[in-house]
Amino acid sequence: MAEIKVGFYGHVRQYHNLRAEIDGAIHDVLESGTYVQGPQLAKFEEELALYMGTKEAVGVNSGTDALWLTFVALGIGPGHEVITVSNTFFATAEAIWLAGATPVFVDSDPKTRNIDVRKIDAAITPRTKAIVPVHLYGLTADMAAIARIARAHNLLVIEDCAQAIGARGDHFAIGELSDAVCLSFIIQKNLGCFGDGGAVITNNKDLATSLRKLRNHGSLKRSYHSIGYNSRLDELQAAVLRVKLKQVDAWSELRRKQASEYNALLANSPLTLPHTPPGYGHVYHLYVIECDDRDGLQAYLSSRGIVALTHYPIAIHQQEGFPWGRGARIVDSLAVTEQSAARVLSLPLYPELTRQELQYTAEAVQSWTESLNAIGQRAR
Ligand SMILES: Cc1ncc(COP(=O)(O)O)c(C=O)c1O
């Protein structure tokens, strides 16, 4: 195949595809003179709650704030432990530390790479207050098992759904088996705005009210305050998100088709391909393969003009300086997490990726594994 360039993101293509509607929405906000806490945010929250099938949606400034403010609103803080994973974006644990609580890391499942639910029981102590599963790469964690454990030990469950809007579990929806769901709308997410944004989805009206207060300097009524923070989702971002929310299901469908195509094209390669348990609706925020010589493959793809990235090559507990004097606990071993960190590679996958780009990328991965075979080294 002739050489082409394959980027990792389709942000500008996405904007061009929706240009008239997005430009119109931005223009209307600019002309309205209301740029924070206005009608766009209210309508977006209504539409998002409807889309997620929950009673409430509260817009905030980022996915990190969504997690942190939810912990604060639910009374998770100093003296409490929160069970989560180390193979996630840093913000999951950062928000636990910001709330003053201690993250407790359990290993990930070798197949799904989500929290290994068989390891959660051993992590529970009298200080445990919550479980924070991360729906990594767009695949929902085993929420049925997590909810069972949480009920048995009277724990809160907060879903880190930054990567998985639109995903489905086997017989459960996101938000159905937890206290709250945290979303991120940073541009590279499956629903992304032009900057930072986030939201909390919940069926708990009191939690939603606390969050509305916390995000606005502890104020629900002009001039009346308690201590909160400034974490508002502004009108421009809300207006853009309203346009894009209508596309999320179609985009998820395209992502699933692209993942199937990669799966078919790479079926005979010895690499580890993404695993979806039966009944789950994966939304492929990322298409992540695993391979022993990950750095070699990444460099080869780069030499062919293809950008492949790593999510996440350094797990949280492996970061330099961890845990920065804040405290953290590791349960048993994080062997699967560490093995994944050394092996993961994300191939370009996004709704705007062309078929030619996808096939070119798959062909390059195949040539690399074949060239290793030719010199007697087997890619795995
Ligand atoms: C799993 C996960 N949690 C939390 C976040 C934090 O979201 P934000 O960047 O919007 O603060 C992100 C993404 O950035 C993420 O991928």
The ligand as an SDF file (V2000), in Angstrom:
LIG
                    3D

 16 16  0  0  0  0  0  0  0  0999 V2000
  -10.5430    7.1400   33.3110 C   0  0  0  0  0  0  0  0  0  0  0  0
  -10.4830    8.6460   33.4360 C   0  0  0  0  0  0  0  0  0  0  0  0
  -10.8270    9.2170   34.5940 N   0  0  0  0  0  0  0  0  0  0  0  0
  -10.8120   10.5490   34.7510 C   0  0  0  0  0  0  0  0  0  0  0  0
  -10.4420   11.3810   33.7170 C   0  0  0  0  0  0  0  0  0  0  0  0
  -10.3810   12.8540   33.9900 C   0  0  0  0  0  0  0  0  0  0  0  0
  -11.1440   13.6060   33.1350 O   0  0  0  0  0  0  0  0  0  0  0  0
  -10.7370   15.1290   32.7950 P   0  0  0  0  0  0  0  0  0  0  0  0
   -9.5390   15.0970   31.9370 O   0  0  0  0  0  0  0  0  0  0  0  0
  -11.9480   15.6560   32.1020 O   0  0  0  0  0  0  0  0  0  0  0  0
  -10.4860   15.7990   34.0980 O   0  0  0  0  0  0  0  0  0  0  0  0
  -10.0900   10.8260   32.4730 C   0  0  0  0  0  0  0  0  0  0  0  0
   -9.7320   11.6020   31.2780 C   0  0  0  0  0  0  0  0  0  0  0  0
   -9.0850   12.5280   31.1230 O   0  0  0  0  0  0  0  0  0  0  0  0
  -10.0900    9.4170   32.3370 C   0  0  0  0  0  0  0  0  0  0  0  0
   -9.7510    8.8440   31.1820 O   0  0  0  0  0  0  0  0  0  0  0  0
  1  2  1  0
  2  3  1  0
  2 15  2  0
  3  4  2  0
  4  5  1  0
  5  6  1  0
  5 12  2  0
  6  7  1  0
  7  8  1  0
  8  9  2  0
  8 10  1  0
  8 11  1  0
 12 13  1  0
 12 15  1  0
 13 14  2  0
 15 16  1  0
M  END
$$$$
